[in-house]
């Protein structure tokens, strides 16, 4: 046997090691582990950030829908003759929402003038993102 090497421990396919060779991880292995771990952590952080953006947009749409429903109900509560076009702004938790009420008339029975009713369209837009929602309803005299 050559000097400085020990005999194989008898396991098939396992080469003999140099006498005095250290067992453990090399610096290169540690650097590769750090790089792989960094990729995983930064990838998870990107997914978390994307999730936060989706949650923020959903919150804005939920609030805009609530503002639209509130404006629609307030308009429907008016006397029939007072249901007219209107617009304004509403601030919720520091966020500004612009709303527009558009009223059109229609007839349930085109031959019957007494079957006229009003269709109320309410559009609400978030001033920061431009996201909008629209709801509508009808009122009869």
N, C-alpha and C positions, 0 to 999 in steps of 0.2 A: 504494500500500500504506500502511496506517495506521502511524503512528509507534510504535515499541516492539515491533513484531511482525516476525518474519522470514517469509519465504515458505516454504510447505510444501515438504518435500524431494521431492515428486513421488509419494509413495506414496499410492495410492488409499485413501480412507477414514481417513487419518491427519490429524488437524487440525494446523494450524500452532501452534507454541508461542511463548509470550512470550519475547522476547529476555531473557536473563539468568535464566530460570527454572531452578531446580536440578533435576537428575535424581537419583533415589534414592527411598528409602522415607520416608514421613511418620511422624510419631509415632503416629498412629492405626493405621497398618498394623503397626507394631512391637507396639503394645498388643494388637491382634487376634491376632497370631502368638503372643504370650506366653500369651494366654487359651486358644487352641486347643492349644498345647503342654501347658499345665497340665492341661487336660481329659484329654488322652491319657495323661499321666504318672500322674495320680490314678486313672484307669480301670485302667491296667495294675497299679498298686499294689493296687487292690481285688481284681483277679483273682488276684494273687499271694497275698494274705491268705486268700482263699477256698480256694485250692489248699492252703495250709499247714494249714488247718482240716481239710480232707478227708484229708490225709496223716496228721495226728494221730489222727483217728478210725480210720483204717485200721490204724495201728500198735496202737492200743488193742484193736481186734477181733482182730488177729493174735496179740497176746500173750494175750488171753483164750482164744482157741482153743487155743493151745499149753498153757496152764494146764489147760484142760479135758481135752485129750488126755493130759497127764501124769497127772492125777488118775484118769482112766479106766483107764490102763494100770497104775497102782499098785493100784487096786482089783481089776482082773482078775488080778493076780499073787497075790492072797490065796487062802487055802484057800476052797473053795466055801462052807463054813459061816460063814466070817468076812466074806463079802460082805454088808454091811448098810448102812443109811442112815448118812450122816456129813455133816459140814459143817466149814468152817474158812475161813481167809484165807491168801492167799499174796501176798507183796510182790515185785514185779519192777521193778527200776530206780526205786524210790521210789513206784511206783504200787501201790495195794492192790486186790486182786481177791478177792471173796468167792465161795466155791464150795459147792455142795450136791450130795451124792450121794443119789439116791433109788433104792431097789431094789424092783422088783416081780417077782412070779413068774408064769410062764405055762407052758402045756403045749403041746408040739409036736403031740401026739396026745391029744385030750381023753379018750379011752378008756384011755390007758396012763399010770398014775401015775408010772412011771419016766422018762417023757419030760419031766419038769419042768425048767425052766431059769430063770435069773434075768436080768432085763433091768436094766441099770445106766444110769440117766439122770444126766448130770452137767451142771449149770447153773453158769456162771461169770459174775459181774457185776462190772464196773469200778465201784469205790465213788465215783469222782469224777463220772462222766458218766452212770452208770446203764445203759450199753451192756452187753448180755449176749449170750452164745452158749450153745448147748446141743448136747451130743453124747450118743450112747447106743451101747450095745453089749450083748451077751449072753454069759453064761457057763453052761456046763453042768457038772453034777457029775463 
